[in-house]
């Protein structure tokens, strides 16, 4: 892969690999080793326009393709993804840094989205009723809308775009995918499989680029809808800009995920789950545990147990089989996370495990797991999304106090409770505002046949990613009322 990748990447437009119009490029490097993997063009408005117009031109014929025939292309793509899953996972690890085990899991989740989208013939069915009034019948029909686009993040380069375009094209729309310029190789590989699957030219298109490409997508008059995953400030910008230009938008933003541990929790498996939640994927995921609210006398057991587990985590190159946690994505991001650790120390939190001191045989952007105790709700490390391997613990008197702490935070992506009490679990599920909620699980990750997305400042839009809600986002419901005399 490395030899093949050390060239300037191309865009995939109208079924053909084409050079980008943009002259500016960015190096793609392995965050664990610094190895140069490729050079990605930072596409401009002209590159986006070329792809959008190709999708627009392909739309009429694709819309008229029966849903069953559209699904067959997805079945073929699913087969090719299965056949090449290991190579794809290795590409994810090389460009993103996550462990091979984590990469395999993310590829599997992406394939599952293709499987669900292939069920479009039944999921696209409408409704009908005769004699809604004398001699008058009514039917509701799902119809595609046109060209959609996604703007993807760096943390799950293979999986996240597959939350969107399989569903969009299954519904009869055409699509433009813009991967993160930091990790474009996974989507390049998937689009090679899309080419092999035989999708008609223009149905699925790939454009590389940075902010200029993003802005061009948000304002392009032929783009009917946009899907985005990233930080909340950028999600807000994407939502406002695209909506102002008349587009449907689902913008999935940032997170500060609270994990509540009750004194009656089954403590050992709870601490294992919290550790994986906080430090899996180096904390670079929107479902990562951020703040543990240790209720009552659970506090000492929580801190001691998490410290023991954090110090045992082996960091290193994600391709090495005994690695538990890989690097963060870049030197700039490492500095950002380190700045938060230093800010936490300045604010008076107790630094129980200092990830800045971690040592590894590999070069790269490595940080070890970091654990803070005695974190107050008004501290910056308790409020901001750090997006790195940093976990905060706050001692909390009661479940009511924990729920109030969660309620006050402006983000509400995911939240978990660890308890053996059905009463506590029901109270938590009933009152917590996060749209993705877990009981005795550290990562509240919905399967592909359920919707994915947060609440409050973690989500901008109405209809969330994948699952049944995807078929609502990517179609319009047309009501037909008819009378024949």
Secondary structure, 3 states (H helix, E strand, C coil): CHHHHCCECCEEECCEEECCCCCCEEEEECCCCCCEEEEEECECHHHHHHHHHHHHHHHHHHHCCCHHHHHHHHHHHHHHHHHCHHHHHHHHHHHHCCCHHHHHHHHHHHHHHHHHHCCHHHHCCCEEEEEEECCEEEEEEEECCCEEEEECCCCCCCCHHHHCHHHHHHCCCEEEEECCCCCCHHHHHHHHHHHHHCCCCCCEEECCECHHHHHHHHHCCCEEEEEEECCHHHHHHHHHHHHHCCCEEEEECCCCEEEEECCCCCHHHHHHHHHHHHHHHHHCCCCCEEEEEEEHHHHHHHHHHHHHHHHHCCECCCCCCCCCECCCCCHHHHHHHHHHHHHHHHHCCEEEECHHHCCCCCCCCCCCCEEEECCCCCCHHHHCCCCCCEEEEEEECCHHHHHHHHHHCCEECEEEEECCCHHHHHHHHHHCCCCEEEECCCCCCCCCCCCECCEECCEEECCCECCHHHHHHCCEEEEEEEECC
